[in-house]
Amino acid sequence: MWCVCIMIRDRWGGHPDNSNRPTPLRRRTEEICPMVEIRGIEFQSNTDNDMGLEFYNLSHRYGFQCPNWPYFKDVQIDRKHYMAKSGVLSQTITTTMHVTTHIDAPAHVVQGTPFIDEVPLPHFFGSGLVVSVPKKKWEQITGDDLEKACGHAIRKGDVLIINTGWHKQYEDGDYFAYCPGLVPSAAEWMIEKGVKVVGHDTQANDHPLATAIGPQRNGPIMPHLEKEYLEWSGGTPWEVDFPEWEPVHNMLFSKGILGIENVGGDLDAVTGKRCTFAFFPWNWDRGDGCIIRLVAMIDKNQSYRIEAGEDF
């Protein structure tokens, strides 16, 4: 159900009664703000609200039986209290942090580097690009791909979000085993361009066969893929094409470039656009990563501002 309300704001995004701003710059406008009703309560919508901002969710759902990496335990959620029992709802969660849309701390892979609570907050916020790099089963995301997609538009300090199309395949099956993936030339490109954070709609910051899914470290956890890859590659063994364990993780994290895995949600709606992103993790002491709500924001009217910290 959509309702109409009248909201008053000035063009600076603040409250109309804030008299600290110079009078000549003040402008009041009446705006019709649609409201959306959710379970009997009205809220402002993601893309039409009194801030004048558009918010886009770029995260997959988290919860009961969400898709999971092949050898992880399932997410377990128990209600400690519920309405019939206690008149209140509270739940306990047993989970890995590397499930659904999440961000890795450097310490997740590179020993002696920062944990998630030690990374300064600017690295979880900023402007950047959502780029289209369509890929099929097991294809590599290379530096040349990124240069072609956004080399003309990338800026130092950008957040880079990559849309390969695989967020549409996000289920407990082929997604984890057959995703395309980043390879070292892509990491070299990101380091050279000074990218701050990279996110992508694939299962890891590396190609799946450069992880334990393939021949690396504790793998292969999916040994049947060895023969499949040999046939798919035309006779090249997987250890030849992927001789190193998680090289992209290691290259990026050693330079302080964080990685967001399993991007999804409304990714297509912002692909090809420059946006502002926010994706703050928990303040988790010695955390190896964290589930996040990745949000892209667009200010089409350029009328909103972050407050200056004035006294009130």
Protein Blocks (a to p, Z undefined) as FASTA:
>chain_A
ZZdddddddfkopafklmkbcfklgccdddddddddeehiacddfklcfkopacddfbdc
edehiacdfkbccdddddfbdfklnopacddddddfbgcjddddfklmmghiacfklpcf
klmgccdddddddddehiacdfklmmmmmmmmgcghiacdddehlmmmgccdjkmmmocc
ddfklmmmmmmnopabdcdfbfbfbdfklmmklmghjbcfblmlmmmmmmmnoopafklm
mmbghkllmmmmmnopacdehiahjlmmmgoiacddddddcddehiabdcddddddddfk
opaccdehiaZZ
